[in-house]
Amino acid sequence: MSAKKMKVLLVQDVEHLGKAGEIKDVSGGFGRNYLLPKGFAVLATKSQIKQAEERLAAQRRKAEAARKDAEALAAKLAELTLTFVVKVGEQERLYGSVTNADIAAKLHEVAGIEIDRRKIALEDPIKRTGEYEVPVELASGVSATLKIVVVGE
């Protein structure tokens, strides 16, 4: 006796099975008793498959547009140099530090560019004067390097 298979279209990501929008062959019992009642999947009819393909195409177009915007922003950031004038003590050490939040605020103030501070990959706060190159993660696979100059007052 062979188990009946059914084709389902995943509506949500299901661990160990697949991501939303994928069409999977599952056993009849798993589909009827778990996936369909919980709303994780729908039966893979022709119209459901077509809708899923259209959604995936729209998501791809949106992701591509976001990537192009991120690349344009990366080019803009590569040309930019942010200068921080701060109070310094002995041996060019700062009173306080320059953090990723300070960099995000200065970036908004100087260039009008809003970037979440968590995307500025500053390993440790800057505590000395000098020139620094700070990586900024803009989108999946797109990053830029921002030049930071810290000078004493």
Phi and psi restraints in degrees (value plus and minus 20) as a CYANA .aco file:
   2 SER   PHI    -120.5   -80.5
   2 SER   PSI     123.0   163.0
   3 ALA   PHI     -94.7   -54.7
   3 ALA   PSI     119.1   159.1
   4 LYS   PHI     -97.5   -57.5
   4 LYS   PSI     118.2   158.2
   5 LYS   PHI    -123.3   -83.3
   5 LYS   PSI     133.6   173.6
   6 MET   PHI    -158.6  -118.6
   6 MET   PSI     127.9   167.9
   7 LYS   PHI    -113.0   -73.0
   7 LYS   PSI     108.8   148.8
   8 VAL   PHI    -147.2  -107.2
   8 VAL   PSI     132.9   172.9
   9 LEU   PHI    -126.7   -86.7
   9 LEU   PSI      98.9   138.9
  10 LEU   PHI     -92.0   -52.0
  10 LEU   PSI     108.9   148.9
  11 VAL   PHI    -112.2   -72.2
  11 VAL   PSI     -50.1   -10.1
  12 GLN   PHI    -149.2  -109.2
  12 GLN   PSI     143.3   183.3
  13 ASP   PHI     -86.2   -46.2
  13 ASP   PSI     113.3   153.3
  14 VAL   PHI    -142.5  -102.5
  14 VAL   PSI     101.1   141.1
  15 GLU   PHI     -78.5   -38.5
  15 GLU   PSI     117.0   157.0
  16 HIS   PHI      48.3    88.3
  16 HIS   PSI     -13.3    26.7
  17 LEU   PHI    -142.1  -102.1
  17 LEU   PSI     -76.0   -36.0
  18 GLY   PHI     150.3   190.3
  18 GLY   PSI    -196.5  -156.5
  19 LYS   PHI    -120.7   -80.7
  19 LYS   PSI     141.7   181.7
  20 ALA   PHI     -77.3   -37.3
  20 ALA   PSI     118.0   158.0
  21 GLY   PHI      75.2   115.2
  21 GLY   PSI     -31.5     8.5
  22 GLU   PHI    -105.9   -65.9
  22 GLU   PSI     129.9   169.9
  23 ILE   PHI    -123.7   -83.7
  23 ILE   PSI     107.4   147.4
  24 LYS   PHI    -148.7  -108.7
  24 LYS   PSI     128.3   168.3
  25 ASP   PHI    -112.2   -72.2
  25 ASP   PSI     101.9   141.9
  26 VAL   PHI    -149.2  -109.2
  26 VAL   PSI     143.7   183.7
  27 SER   PHI     -88.5   -48.5
  27 SER   PSI     130.5   170.5
  28 GLY   PHI     -77.4   -37.4
  28 GLY   PSI     -62.5   -22.5
  29 GLY   PHI     -85.3   -45.3
  29 GLY   PSI     -62.9   -22.9
  30 PHE   PHI     -82.9   -42.9
  30 PHE   PSI     -62.1   -22.1
  31 GLY   PHI     -87.3   -47.3
  31 GLY   PSI     -71.8   -31.8
  32 ARG   PHI     -88.0   -48.0
  32 ARG   PSI     -59.2   -19.2
  33 ASN   PHI    -113.7   -73.7
  33 ASN   PSI     -38.2     1.8
  34 TYR   PHI    -146.5  -106.5
  34 TYR   PSI     -80.3   -40.3
  35 LEU   PHI     -84.3   -44.3
  35 LEU   PSI     -69.8   -29.8
  36 LEU   PHI     -88.7   -48.7
  36 LEU   PSI     -69.2   -29.2
  37 PRO   PHI     -83.5   -43.5
  37 PRO   PSI     -53.8   -13.8
  38 LYS   PHI    -101.4   -61.4
  38 LYS   PSI     -27.2    12.8
  39 GLY   PHI      60.2   100.2
  39 GLY   PSI      -3.5    36.5
  40 PHE   PHI     -99.4   -59.4
  40 PHE   PSI     -40.8    -0.8
  41 ALA   PHI    -172.7  -132.7
  41 ALA   PSI     143.2   183.2
  42 VAL   PHI    -148.4  -108.4
  42 VAL   PSI     139.8   179.8
  43 LEU   PHI     -81.1   -41.1
  43 LEU   PSI     119.4   159.4
  44 ALA   PHI    -104.1   -64.1
  44 ALA   PSI      61.2   101.2
  45 THR   PHI    -106.3   -66.3
  45 THR   PSI     148.6   188.6
  46 LYS   PHI     -80.2   -40.2
  46 LYS   PSI     -61.2   -21.2
  47 SER   PHI     -89.1   -49.1
  47 SER   PSI     -58.5   -18.5
  48 GLN   PHI     -84.0   -44.0
  48 GLN   PSI     -60.8   -20.8
  49 ILE   PHI     -84.2   -44.2
  49 ILE   PSI     -62.7   -22.7
  50 LYS   PHI     -82.6   -42.6
  50 LYS   PSI     -64.5   -24.5
  51 GLN   PHI     -81.4   -41.4
  51 GLN   PSI     -61.6   -21.6
  52 ALA   PHI     -83.9   -43.9
  52 ALA   PSI     -62.1   -22.1
  53 GLU   PHI     -83.3   -43.3
  53 GLU   PSI     -60.6   -20.6
  54 GLU   PHI     -85.0   -45.0
  54 GLU   PSI     -60.9   -20.9
  55 ARG   PHI     -82.4   -42.4
  55 ARG   PSI     -64.6   -24.6
  56 LEU   PHI     -83.0   -43.0
  56 LEU   PSI     -60.6   -20.6
  57 ALA   PHI     -83.7   -43.7
  57 ALA   PSI     -61.7   -21.7
  58 ALA   PHI     -84.4   -44.4
  58 ALA   PSI     -61.0   -21.0
  59 GLN   PHI     -83.5   -43.5
  59 GLN   PSI     -59.9   -19.9
  60 ARG   PHI     -84.1   -44.1
  60 ARG   PSI     -63.4   -23.4
  61 ARG   PHI     -82.1   -42.1
  61 ARG   PSI     -62.3   -22.3
  62 LYS   PHI     -84.4   -44.4
  62 LYS   PSI     -63.5   -23.5
  63 ALA   PHI     -84.6   -44.6
  63 ALA   PSI     -59.6   -19.6
  64 GLU   PHI     -85.4   -45.4
  64 GLU   PSI     -62.0   -22.0
  65 ALA   PHI     -84.0   -44.0
  65 ALA   PSI     -61.6   -21.6
  66 ALA   PHI     -84.1   -44.1
  66 ALA   PSI     -58.7   -18.7
  67 ARG   PHI     -85.7   -45.7
  67 ARG   PSI     -61.0   -21.0
  68 LYS   PHI     -84.8   -44.8
  68 LYS   PSI     -60.8   -20.8
  69 ASP   PHI     -82.2   -42.2
  69 ASP   PSI     -61.9   -21.9
  70 ALA   PHI     -85.1   -45.1
  70 ALA   PSI     -58.4   -18.4
  71 GLU   PHI     -86.1   -46.1
  71 GLU   PSI     -59.8   -19.8
  72 ALA   PHI     -84.2   -44.2
  72 ALA   PSI     -61.1   -21.1
  73 LEU   PHI     -86.1   -46.1
  73 LEU   PSI     -57.7   -17.7
  74 ALA   PHI     -82.0   -42.0
  74 ALA   PSI     -61.3   -21.3
  75 ALA   PHI     -84.2   -44.2
  75 ALA   PSI     -59.6   -19.6
  76 LYS   PHI     -85.5   -45.5
  76 LYS   PSI     -62.1   -22.1
  77 LEU   PHI     -87.9   -47.9
  77 LEU   PSI     -53.3   -13.3
  78 ALA   PHI     -84.4   -44.4
  78 ALA   PSI     -49.2    -9.2
  79 GLU   PHI    -105.8   -65.8
  79 GLU   PSI     -31.9     8.1
  80 LEU   PHI    -112.1   -72.1
  80 LEU   PSI     122.1   162.1
  81 THR   PHI    -147.2  -107.2
  81 THR   PSI     103.6   143.6
  82 LEU   PHI    -118.3   -78.3
  82 LEU   PSI     111.1   151.1
  83 THR   PHI    -133.9   -93.9
  83 THR   PSI     106.9   146.9
  84 PHE   PHI    -130.1   -90.1
  84 PHE   PSI     104.4   144.4
  85 VAL   PHI    -123.5   -83.5
  85 VAL   PSI      94.4   134.4
  86 VAL   PHI    -152.0  -112.0
  86 VAL   PSI     140.6   180.6
  87 LYS   PHI     -95.3   -55.3
  87 LYS   PSI     116.9   156.9
  88 VAL   PHI    -145.1  -105.1
  88 VAL   PSI     136.1   176.1
  89 GLY   PHI    -132.4   -92.4
  89 GLY   PSI    -165.3  -125.3
  90 GLU   PHI     -85.8   -45.8
  90 GLU   PSI     129.3   169.3
  91 GLN   PHI      34.9    74.9
  91 GLN   PSI      13.4    53.4
  92 GLU   PHI      40.9    80.9
  92 GLU   PSI       4.4    44.4
  93 ARG   PHI    -106.0   -66.0
  93 ARG   PSI     120.9   160.9
  94 LEU   PHI    -100.3   -60.3
  94 LEU   PSI     130.0   170.0
  95 TYR   PHI    -102.8   -62.8
  95 TYR   PSI      86.9   126.9
  96 GLY   PHI      73.5   113.5
  96 GLY   PSI    -170.5  -130.5
  97 SER   PHI    -179.5  -139.5
  97 SER   PSI     148.5   188.5
  98 VAL   PHI    -124.3   -84.3
  98 VAL   PSI      98.8   138.8
  99 THR   PHI    -127.1   -87.1
  99 THR   PSI     154.5   194.5
 100 ASN   PHI     -84.3   -44.3
 100 ASN   PSI     -50.2   -10.2
 101 ALA   PHI     -87.5   -47.5
 101 ALA   PSI     -59.1   -19.1
 102 ASP   PHI     -83.1   -43.1
 102 ASP   PSI     -61.8   -21.8
 103 ILE   PHI     -84.1   -44.1
 103 ILE   PSI     -64.1   -24.1
 104 ALA   PHI     -81.8   -41.8
 104 ALA   PSI     -62.3   -22.3
 105 ALA   PHI     -85.3   -45.3
 105 ALA   PSI     -63.7   -23.7
 106 LYS   PHI     -85.3   -45.3
 106 LYS   PSI     -58.3   -18.3
 107 LEU   PHI     -82.0   -42.0
 107 LEU   PSI     -61.0   -21.0
 108 HIS   PHI     -88.8   -48.8
 108 HIS   PSI     -60.6   -20.6
 109 GLU   PHI     -87.1   -47.1
 109 GLU   PSI     -65.4   -25.4
 110 VAL   PHI    -101.1   -61.1
 110 VAL   PSI     -67.8   -27.8
 111 ALA   PHI    -131.2   -91.2
 111 ALA   PSI     -27.2    12.8
 112 GLY   PHI      52.8    92.8
 112 GLY   PSI      -0.3    39.7
 113 ILE   PHI    -119.5   -79.5
 113 ILE   PSI     103.7   143.7
 114 GLU   PHI    -115.9   -75.9
 114 GLU   PSI      97.4   137.4
 115 ILE   PHI    -151.3  -111.3
 115 ILE   PSI     113.9   153.9
 116 ASP   PHI     -82.9   -42.9
 116 ASP   PSI     113.6   153.6
 117 ARG   PHI     -79.0   -39.0
 117 ARG   PSI     -47.2    -7.2
 118 ARG   PHI     -91.0   -51.0
 118 ARG   PSI     -36.1     3.9
 119 LYS   PHI    -106.6   -66.6
 119 LYS   PSI     -30.8     9.2
 120 ILE   PHI    -107.8   -67.8
 120 ILE   PSI      91.2   131.2
 121 ALA   PHI    -109.1   -69.1
 121 ALA   PSI      43.7    83.7
 122 LEU   PHI    -106.2   -66.2
 122 LEU   PSI      94.9   134.9
 123 GLU   PHI     -83.7   -43.7
 123 GLU   PSI     -70.8   -30.8
 124 ASP   PHI    -151.9  -111.9
 124 ASP   PSI     129.7   169.7
 125 PRO   PHI     -78.1   -38.1
 125 PRO   PSI     126.3   166.3
 126 ILE   PHI     -97.8   -57.8
 126 ILE   PSI     105.9   145.9
 127 LYS   PHI    -142.8  -102.8
 127 LYS   PSI     -15.6    24.4
 128 ARG   PHI    -154.2  -114.2
 128 ARG   PSI     136.8   176.8
 129 THR   PHI     -92.0   -52.0
 129 THR   PSI     138.6   178.6
 130 GLY   PHI     120.7   160.7
 130 GLY   PSI    -192.3  -152.3
 131 GLU   PHI    -126.4   -86.4
 131 GLU   PSI     118.2   158.2
 132 TYR   PHI    -154.6  -114.6
 132 TYR   PSI     128.4   168.4
 133 GLU   PHI    -133.9   -93.9
 133 GLU   PSI     100.6   140.6
 134 VAL   PHI    -134.3   -94.3
 134 VAL   PSI     104.0   144.0
 135 PRO   PHI     -94.4   -54.4
 135 PRO   PSI     123.2   163.2
 136 VAL   PHI    -147.8  -107.8
 136 VAL   PSI     101.2   141.2
 137 GLU   PHI    -106.5   -66.5
 137 GLU   PSI      95.2   135.2
 138 LEU   PHI    -115.3   -75.3
 138 LEU   PSI     -67.9   -27.9
 139 ALA   PHI    -170.9  -130.9
 139 ALA   PSI     158.7   198.7
 140 SER   PHI     -79.7   -39.7
 140 SER   PSI      94.0   134.0
 141 GLY   PHI      62.6   102.6
 141 GLY   PSI     -20.5    19.5
 142 VAL   PHI    -137.4   -97.4
 142 VAL   PSI     100.8   140.8
 143 SER   PHI    -156.4  -116.4
 143 SER   PSI     142.2   182.2
 144 ALA   PHI    -155.7  -115.7
 144 ALA   PSI     144.5   184.5
 145 THR   PHI    -135.8   -95.8
 145 THR   PSI     105.5   145.5
 146 LEU   PHI    -125.4   -85.4
 146 LEU   PSI     110.4   150.4
 147 LYS   PHI    -110.4   -70.4
 147 LYS   PSI     107.3   147.3
 148 ILE   PHI    -138.7   -98.7
 148 ILE   PSI     111.2   151.2
 149 VAL   PHI    -139.6   -99.6
 149 VAL   PSI     105.8   145.8
 150 VAL   PHI    -134.0   -94.0
 150 VAL   PSI      99.7   139.7
 151 VAL   PHI    -142.0  -102.0
 151 VAL   PSI     132.0   172.0
 152 GLY   PHI    -101.6   -61.6
 152 GLY   PSI     132.4   172.4
